[in-house]
Amino acid sequence: MGLRRWLFAGAWLILTALSTTSSCAQEPLLDYQAKGEYLPKLALFADWPKSALPKDKAPLVIGILGNDPFGPGLDAALASQHVGGRSLRIQRFQSAADVLDGTCHLLFICMSEKEKVADILQALRGRPILTVADQNRFCLRGGMINFINDSGKLRFEVNVDAAAASGITLSAKFLQVARITASR
């Protein structure tokens, strides 16, 4: 019952957010605050292969690759949150090699990495890491979830093929509110 309650609560939060206006143009810091709030909720709608989460009590690691736009507020906001009975932990990475050497389940690729995103996604291809960004053509390049501004509203673009190739299954409820794209 607990997981089901989390899923319905997460679906409600996503649907509520989709109906609210993003302040992206006026206040980008507030925009990143909203995106930071979504990161753990995205984990509610993803199922990783069992090998990606081997221990029952192992934390779910949310990685930030590049120049962190969220700041320390994200750590504080996630300190008491849980997803599927797992605590959340933030890990900051400076390179894709650092991600591969560590543990990461959901990776936000910052705008500072936009020139290297193709190489980053190539390095992570096939690994059970849910890749998320807010960059033009991210999903077309092989990323899994992209935050997009759709007429002032924060929405999601999703590449289900990239997620499936990494062994990650995304919830049908989440996919109903997302724009589906495919890699080239």
Sequence and secondary structure as in RCSB ss.txt:
>XXXX:A:sequence
MGLRRWLFAGAWLILTALSTTSSCAQEPLLDYQAKGEYLPKLALFADWPKSALPKDKAPLVIGILGNDPFGPGLD
AALASQHVGGRSLRIQRFQSAADVLDGTCHLLFICMSEKEKVADILQALRGRPILTVADQNRFCLRGGMINFIND
SGKLRFEVNVDAAAASGITLSAKFLQVARITASR
>XXXX:A:secstr
 HHHHHHHHHHHHHHHHHTSB  TTT HHHHHHHHHHHHHHHHHTEE  GGGS STT  EEEEEESS SS THHH
HHHTT EETTEEEEEEEESSHHHHHHS  SEEEE GGGGGGHHHHHHHHTTSS EEEE  TTTTTTT SEEEEEE
TTEEEEEEEHHHHHHTT EE HHHHHTSEEE   
